[in-house]
Amino acid sequence: MELAPEQCRAARGLLNWTQELLAVRAGVSRSTVRDFERHRHGLHRGTESQLIRTFQEAGIMLLPPGEHGPGVRIR
């Protein structure tokens, strides 16, 4: 699964997490989260996996792109 910047922002919103909190929980820098969400750069595979795992462990389901685009929901 590929994480989209919009999914990252939406997932944080559902969890009421700041960029800083996501970064701490995922073990990445806040600037990585900030720059990814602003479309400044993509993510390395390892970083992307860390973010996805962190969201999944918090109860977020990442929905793949489809007819209505990528999405997120709470399990």
N, C-alpha and C positions, 0 to 999 in steps of 0.2 A: 504494500500500500504506500502510495506517495502522499505526503502531507502537504496541503496547500496553505499558503499564508492565511487565507480567509478562514480555513478550518481551525488553525491555531488560535486566531483571535476569538472565534466563536466558542471554541472549547473553553478557553480561559474565561470568557463571559459567563458560560453556563456554570462554571465552578466558582465564579467570583474571585478568580486569581489574578494577581498582578503579573507583569512580565518578570519581575524580580522573584516572586514566589515560584513560578514555573521554572525559572532558571535554576533556583536552588534545588527544587525537588528533582529536576532532570539531570543535575550535575553539569550544566552548561553556563556560559556567561550570559548576563542580561543583554549585552550588546548583540549576541548571536540571535536571541529571540527578537529583539527590537528590529534589527536589520532584516531578518527573514520576513517578519510581518509587514515591513515597509517595502518589500520586493527589492531590497538592495543587493541581496545575494541569495543563492540557494543554500541548501544544507548538505553537509557531508552525510553519507549513508549512516554512519555510526551515530551522529548527532540526531538525525531524523528518527532513527530507531529508538533512541533514548526518549525523545519527546513523545513519540507514539506510545511507547510502553508506559510512560508516566501518566498520560491521559487515560489509557485503558485501565491502569491500576486505580485511578480515581473514579472509574465508572463511566467514562466517555466512550461512545461508539463512534468511530470515524466511518462515514458512509462514502463509498467510492463515487467517482464522477458517473453520472448517468444522464437521464433525460433532463433532470433539473439541476445538474451540477453536483459537486462534492458537498457533503454536509456533515453535521455532527448531531448526536442526541445523547441523552443520559440513559443508561441502562436501567 
